[in-house]
Amino acid sequence: MSLEDLTEEIEESYTDFDDDLAVSLDRETRNELAVLETALEPAETDELVRRAIHMLFQTTVETGKLDFHLRSGFDVTYDEYLSGMTFDEMTGADQYPSMDDERRYQF
């Protein structure tokens, strides 16, 4: 897969989300959400869910897990996705023709 494939999949996922995203909660998650809502007193419960997504995203980026999964699935990193070009494209490494090992040392 490539940077273009990643961008396409992200755009598809983004359009699949409605303004209201229905999420089912298990008992443990419901309990934790109730405790957080009681303690933090947000204006809406949705605010806690938004914060949780931001925290998960930030943690995943900082620990390198996002890059690991993007590299495994799409052969790009998050920085490459943000810049819109791969490292090879940034450095010009993809501009050189590939070396032919059989003829490499022939003059």
PEWO-V418187 format. One record per pair of residues at least 24 apart in sequence whose C-alpha atoms are under 10 Angstrom apart, sorted by the first residue. I is the first residue (numbers start at 0). J is the second residue. D is the distance in whole Angstrom. If there is no record, write none. Layout:
{{I	J	D} {I	J	D}}
//
This chain:
{{0	69	10} {0	70	9} {0	71	9} {0	72	7} {0	73	4} {0	74	6} {0	75	9} {1	69	10} {1	70	9} {1	72	9} {1	73	5} {1	74	6} {1	75	7} {1	80	10} {1	85	9} {2	69	10} {2	73	7} {2	74	8} {2	75	6} {2	76	9} {2	77	10} {2	79	8} {2	80	6} {2	83	7} {2	84	7} {2	85	7} {3	73	9} {3	80	9} {3	83	9} {3	84	9} {4	72	10} {4	73	7} {5	69	8} {5	72	9} {5	73	6} {5	74	9} {5	75	8} {5	80	8} {6	73	10} {6	80	7} {6	81	10} {6	83	9} {19	45	10} {20	45	10}}
//
